[in-house]
Amino acid sequence: MRKLAQKMRSILGLGTQPVAVNFYRAQEALTQERTPEKLRYCQALMKAREGERVILTLDNLSCPAAFGFRPLPEKIAS
């Protein structure tokens, strides 16, 4: 995978590592330790691009309406 990632970086001219994103239907499917801090999805991607392993759940996802997991706050919805 590392060789493929390096080849992708070279071809696309990327300055950071490519990131894989997985979505799980149930939190029970996650066996790894969750990320302790609250993050926005974009912040999680930036950390992952720097090589950090990031696991977000509804409990530590900072954006309340990201991906439709929660309703939009009224101020944003209006």
LINTA-V865872 format. One record per residue. RES is the residue in one small letter. SS is DSSP state (H for helix, E for strand, L for the rest). PSI is psi in degrees with one decimal (* if undefined). Layout:
RES/SS/PSI ; RES/SS/PSI
//
This chain:
m/L/-37.9 ; r/H/-40.6 ; k/H/-41.4 ; l/H/-40.4 ; a/H/-42.3 ; q/H/-40.5 ; k/H/-42.1 ; m/H/-43.8 ; r/H/-42.3 ; s/H/-46.7 ; i/H/-44.2 ; l/H/-7.7 ; g/L/35.5 ; l/L/142.7 ; g/L/-14.6 ; t/L/174.8 ; q/L/147.7 ; p/L/155.4 ; v/L/136.6 ; a/L/139.0 ; v/L/129.2 ; n/L/141.3 ; f/L/134.2 ; y/L/144.1 ; r/L/-37.5 ; a/L/141.7 ; q/H/-23.6 ; e/H/-23.7 ; a/H/-17.7 ; l/L/120.7 ; t/L/-15.7 ; q/L/161.4 ; e/L/133.4 ; r/L/157.2 ; t/L/126.6 ; p/L/-28.5 ; e/L/156.5 ; k/L/132.6 ; l/E/152.8 ; r/L/159.1 ; y/H/-42.9 ; c/H/-35.4 ; q/H/-39.7 ; a/H/-41.9 ; l/H/-40.5 ; m/H/-42.2 ; k/H/-42.1 ; a/H/-37.7 ; r/H/-23.3 ; e/L/7.2 ; g/L/1.4 ; e/L/144.5 ; r/L/124.5 ; v/L/129.8 ; i/L/115.1 ; l/L/141.4 ; t/L/177.7 ; l/L/-28.1 ; d/L/-30.0 ; n/L/13.4 ; l/E/115.0 ; s/L/-31.4 ; c/L/110.0 ; p/L/-27.8 ; a/L/7.9 ; a/H/127.3 ; f/H/14.2 ; g/H/17.6 ; f/L/-29.8 ; r/L/156.4 ; p/L/154.3 ; l/L/141.5 ; p/L/148.8 ; e/H/-40.3 ; k/H/-36.4 ; i/H/-39.4 ; a/H/-31.9 ; s/L/*
//
